């Protein structure tokens, strides 16, 4: 009798969940992102939302919850109701990398669920026009002659920009001082203003300043040179195996019904396949990497494991 009651209750709960997912969404969806307007997550979210809104039949409203290298937005989503009406678009920093180096007010691996990748983009290391560093070779020579005296700007402690540069320092055998800013837009402006001699950036935030001569490209953190800048070498050419790319994904609170996650993944896949969305992403130096729900989750775990090994080896910790 008890088993029959339990089975009946389980079927009722399943039927309720299925009916809820079938009616989803019936109101606007909030999409949080943790950096300032004009940063990569913000621009990516605004590139995605027109098609996703059309597919889902409801508006998606971007909310910029700035703070703590993206963790303020991630925490808000992690603690939200798992009903599919609160999403996060984020670089993997706030969902993977920071988790490896410090205690957060949320556990991204337990309190967030990834539903789709959002973007992929190689990084570039640039120097300020007044820094008198015209090539990677010149940077290496200056850094070795003056340990710790050169600084580099990045988009926030624990972000993949920060980890990538620490990985570069290890491979190159040099010491550079990290300076954290609130997002890639602010760090690149600091380079343009000469506040820091070096900046690691995405292509979308650096291109215009490189074209104008206010910043000088030194090397790309990718295996292949960019078609748009074939004269710029890759880090791989100097240090084989030194590659890093920026990834971002869309997340919902853990416990969000699977049917809803599948709906969101399907809407994201259609956005990524949309020619106009893909054009906007590629215009920012990003690629639209479509993945199923299962593939998205597996990739997220691979990112965690890959960078966990680097964090442990470098003994990187944040307060």
Secondary structure, DSSP 8 states (H G I E B T S, - for coil): -HHHHHHHHHHHHHHHHHHHHHH--SS-EEEEE-S-TTSHHHHHHHHHHHHHHHHHTS-EEEEE---GGGHHHHHHHHTS-SSSSEEEEEEGGGTTHHHHHS--SS-HHHHEEEEEEEEEEEEEEEEEGGG---SHHHHHHHHHHSTTT-EEEESSTTSHHHHHHHHHHHHHT---EEEE-SSHHHHHHHHHTTSSSEEEEEHHHHHHHHHHTSEEEEEESSSS--GGGTTS-BHHHHSTT---EEEEEEEEETT--HHHHHHHHHHHHHHHHSHHHHHHHHHTT-B-----HHHHHHHHHHHHHHHHHHHHHHT----
